[in-house]
Amino acid sequence: MNRPALTPSQQWDPQLLLKAQEVRVVFFDVDGVLTDGGLYFSGEGEVLKRFHTLDGHGLKMLQKAGITPAVVTGRDSAPLRLRLKQLGIEHARFGTEDKVPAAESILAELGLQWDQAAAMGDDWPDLPVMRRSRFACAPANAHDEVLHVADWVSSRCGGDGAVRQFCDLLLAANGAYAGLLAGYGS
């Protein structure tokens, strides 16, 4: 049975799309954004992380559309580095509490400015990067102060598809969403 061609079902506020239109790099926190924020330890003390596959696919789609995903995080772990490698994310800074210099070094590498950046965070250490970025986003379970600063808040929690929703919004703003979706319709 052949079904009709895929057409986007998501609807976005036109003002959000306009604000996000010029975004070329997106800074993501890890714990509470790319993960559920829980810290899991094995019996040997190894840190374990849970990542959502929807988020991973969204990050890959950003790259296909020419938007660079970047990670700036206060922690570092082997599982995180492995996941970023699997996703082809080349721009990452680990173990930094002062996230602005880390983000600025990525901007310099890419030849971009803050007005071409978006950021997704969930807690106070993310606020300086979010406040400097053109477009700021937070997962539904972010701290109240972060929710207050965000231009848009996902209906999903960190580690549970919030990143994918943000990626979809950025892809729609960039004009790439419908074309990427159509590629899955054959």
C-alpha positions as CSV (number, residue, x, y, z in Angstrom):
1,M,0.0,0.0,0.0
2,N,1.4,3.4,-1.0
3,R,0.8,6.2,1.4
4,P,0.8,9.9,0.4
5,A,4.0,11.8,0.4
6,L,5.3,12.9,3.8
7,T,4.6,16.4,4.7
8,P,5.7,18.1,8.0
9,S,3.2,17.8,10.8
10,Q,4.9,20.1,13.2
11,Q,3.8,23.7,13.4
12,W,6.1,26.4,14.8
13,D,5.4,30.0,15.9
14,P,6.6,32.2,12.9
15,Q,8.3,34.5,15.4
16,L,10.4,31.6,16.7
17,L,11.3,30.6,13.2
18,L,12.4,34.1,12.3
19,K,14.6,34.4,15.5
20,A,16.2,31.0,14.8
21,Q,16.7,31.5,11.1
22,E,20.3,32.7,11.2
23,V,21.6,30.0,13.6
24,R,24.7,28.2,12.3
25,V,26.1,26.7,15.5
26,V,24.2,25.2,18.5
27,F,25.8,24.8,22.0
28,F,24.5,21.9,24.0
29,D,25.1,21.1,27.6
30,V,25.2,17.4,28.4
31,D,23.8,16.5,31.9
32,G,20.2,17.4,31.9
33,V,20.1,18.2,28.2
34,L,21.6,15.4,26.2
35,T,21.0,13.1,29.2
36,D,18.3,12.9,31.8
37,G,20.6,14.6,34.3
38,G,21.1,11.5,36.5
39,L,24.5,10.4,37.4
40,Y,24.8,6.6,37.1
41,F,27.8,4.7,38.5
42,S,28.8,1.1,38.0
43,G,30.0,-1.0,41.0
44,E,33.6,-0.1,39.8
45,G,32.8,3.6,39.9
46,E,32.5,4.0,36.1
47,V,30.2,6.8,35.1
48,L,27.3,5.6,32.8
49,K,25.3,7.9,30.6
50,R,21.9,7.4,28.9
51,F,21.4,9.1,25.6
52,H,18.1,9.2,23.6
53,T,18.3,8.0,20.0
54,L,15.8,10.7,18.8
55,D,18.3,13.3,20.1
56,G,21.1,11.7,18.2
57,H,19.3,11.6,15.0
58,G,18.3,15.3,15.4
59,L,22.0,16.2,15.9
60,K,22.9,14.3,12.7
61,M,20.2,16.1,10.8
62,L,21.5,19.5,12.0
63,Q,24.9,18.6,10.5
64,K,23.2,17.6,7.2
65,A,21.6,21.0,7.1
66,G,24.9,22.9,7.7
67,I,24.2,23.7,11.3
68,T,27.1,22.8,13.6
69,P,26.2,21.1,16.9
70,A,28.8,21.8,19.6
71,V,29.1,20.5,23.2
72,V,30.2,22.6,26.2
73,T,30.0,20.7,29.4
74,G,31.3,20.8,33.0
75,R,31.9,17.1,33.0
76,D,34.0,14.6,31.1
77,S,33.5,10.9,30.6
78,A,34.4,8.1,28.3
79,P,30.8,7.4,27.5
80,L,30.2,11.0,26.5
81,R,33.2,11.1,24.2
82,L,32.2,7.8,22.6
83,R,28.7,9.1,21.9
84,L,29.9,12.4,20.4
85,K,32.3,10.4,18.2
86,Q,29.5,8.2,17.0
87,L,27.5,11.3,16.1
88,G,30.4,13.0,14.3
89,I,30.4,16.0,16.7
90,E,33.8,17.5,16.4
91,H,33.4,20.7,18.4
92,A,33.3,19.9,22.2
93,R,34.8,21.3,25.4
94,F,34.9,19.1,28.5
95,G,35.3,19.8,32.2
96,T,34.7,23.5,32.0
97,E,32.5,25.4,34.5
98,D,33.2,28.7,32.8
99,K,31.4,28.0,29.5
100,V,31.7,31.3,27.8
101,P,35.4,31.1,26.9
102,A,34.9,27.5,25.7
103,A,32.0,28.6,23.4
104,E,34.0,31.6,22.2
105,S,36.8,29.4,21.1
106,I,34.4,27.2,19.1
107,L,32.9,30.3,17.5
108,A,36.4,31.5,16.6
109,E,37.2,28.1,15.0
110,L,34.1,28.3,12.9
111,G,34.4,32.0,12.1
112,L,31.0,32.7,13.6
113,Q,29.6,35.3,16.0
114,W,27.2,35.0,19.0
115,D,24.3,36.3,16.8
116,Q,24.7,33.1,14.7
117,A,24.6,30.8,17.8
118,A,21.9,29.0,19.7
119,A,22.2,27.3,23.1
120,M,20.3,24.7,25.0
121,G,21.0,24.4,28.8
122,D,19.3,23.4,31.9
123,D,21.0,25.0,34.9
124,W,22.9,28.1,36.1
125,P,26.3,27.3,34.5
126,D,24.5,27.4,31.1
127,L,23.0,30.9,31.6
128,P,26.0,32.9,30.4
129,V,26.1,31.1,27.0
130,M,22.3,31.1,26.7
131,R,22.2,34.9,27.3
132,R,24.8,35.6,24.7
133,S,23.3,33.4,22.0
134,R,20.8,34.6,19.4
135,F,18.4,31.8,20.4
136,A,18.2,30.0,23.8
137,C,16.3,26.9,24.6
138,A,15.7,24.7,27.6
139,P,14.2,21.3,28.3
140,A,11.0,21.2,30.2
141,N,12.7,20.1,33.4
142,A,15.3,22.8,33.4
143,H,15.8,25.0,36.5
144,D,13.4,27.9,36.8
145,E,16.0,30.6,36.1
146,V,16.9,28.8,32.9
147,L,13.3,28.5,31.9
148,H,12.9,32.3,32.4
149,V,15.8,33.1,30.1
150,A,14.9,30.6,27.3
151,D,13.3,31.9,24.1
152,W,11.6,28.5,23.8
153,V,11.1,25.6,26.2
154,S,10.7,22.1,24.9
155,S,7.7,20.1,26.0
156,R,10.1,17.2,26.6
157,C,12.6,16.6,29.4
158,G,16.4,16.5,28.9
159,G,17.6,13.1,27.7
160,D,14.0,12.3,26.5
161,G,13.8,14.0,23.1
162,A,14.1,17.7,24.1
163,V,17.2,18.0,21.9
164,R,15.4,16.5,19.0
165,Q,12.5,19.0,19.3
166,F,15.0,21.8,19.3
167,C,16.8,20.4,16.3
168,D,13.5,20.1,14.5
169,L,12.7,23.8,15.2
170,L,16.1,24.8,13.9
171,L,15.7,22.7,10.8
172,A,12.3,24.3,10.1
173,A,13.8,27.8,10.6
174,N,16.7,26.9,8.3
175,G,14.3,25.6,5.6
176,A,15.7,22.1,5.7
177,Y,13.1,20.2,7.6
178,A,10.7,19.4,4.8
179,G,13.4,18.3,2.4
180,L,15.1,16.1,5.0
181,L,11.7,14.5,5.9
182,A,10.9,13.9,2.2
183,G,14.1,11.9,1.9
184,Y,12.6,9.3,4.3
185,G,9.4,9.0,2.3
186,S,10.5,6.7,-0.5
